[in-house]
């Protein structure tokens, strides 16, 4: 008899790793229910530099890899950025650093 995978009990958005990073980093998040997920990368001026996720996700653990590119496909400059995550009513922001 196959066992059902254990679903997370709560929402979670972990710190990206590696951090600082160049050129790639990963984001992990857990969803206890199926919900709409949004993940934006914001610069220190509060401007969105790229949208990584804006879609429905199933309950479970997920990993997203990001190549450090902006919406136009160009490399981000070295500096501090923020990952803004939302899933349903859960919201979290994590600070990250790009080094070149």
ChimeraX attribute file (.defattr): number of C-alpha atoms within 10 A of each C-alpha:
attribute: neighborCount
match mode: 1-to-1
recipient: residues
	/A:1	3
	/A:2	4
	/A:3	5
	/A:4	6
	/A:5	7
	/A:6	9
	/A:7	13
	/A:8	15
	/A:9	12
	/A:10	11
	/A:11	20
	/A:12	19
	/A:13	22
	/A:14	13
	/A:15	16
	/A:16	22
	/A:17	14
	/A:18	14
	/A:19	15
	/A:20	18
	/A:21	18
	/A:22	16
	/A:23	15
	/A:24	15
	/A:25	18
	/A:26	16
	/A:27	17
	/A:28	15
	/A:29	19
	/A:30	20
	/A:31	23
	/A:32	16
	/A:33	17
	/A:34	13
	/A:35	16
	/A:36	15
	/A:37	20
	/A:38	18
	/A:39	21
	/A:40	18
	/A:41	25
	/A:42	19
	/A:43	16
	/A:44	11
	/A:45	7
	/A:46	10
	/A:47	11
	/A:48	17
	/A:49	17
	/A:50	18
	/A:51	15
	/A:52	18
	/A:53	16
	/A:54	13
	/A:55	11
	/A:56	12
	/A:57	17
	/A:58	14
	/A:59	16
	/A:60	18
	/A:61	17
	/A:62	13
	/A:63	11
	/A:64	13
	/A:65	13
	/A:66	13
	/A:67	15
	/A:68	18
	/A:69	16
	/A:70	16
	/A:71	13
	/A:72	8
	/A:73	10
	/A:74	10
	/A:75	15
	/A:76	19
	/A:77	13
	/A:78	13
	/A:79	13
	/A:80	14
	/A:81	22
	/A:82	18
	/A:83	23
	/A:84	18
	/A:85	20
	/A:86	21
	/A:87	24
	/A:88	13
	/A:89	8
	/A:90	13
	/A:91	15
	/A:92	14
	/A:93	17
	/A:94	14
	/A:95	17
	/A:96	20
	/A:97	16
	/A:98	19
	/A:99	14
	/A:100	12
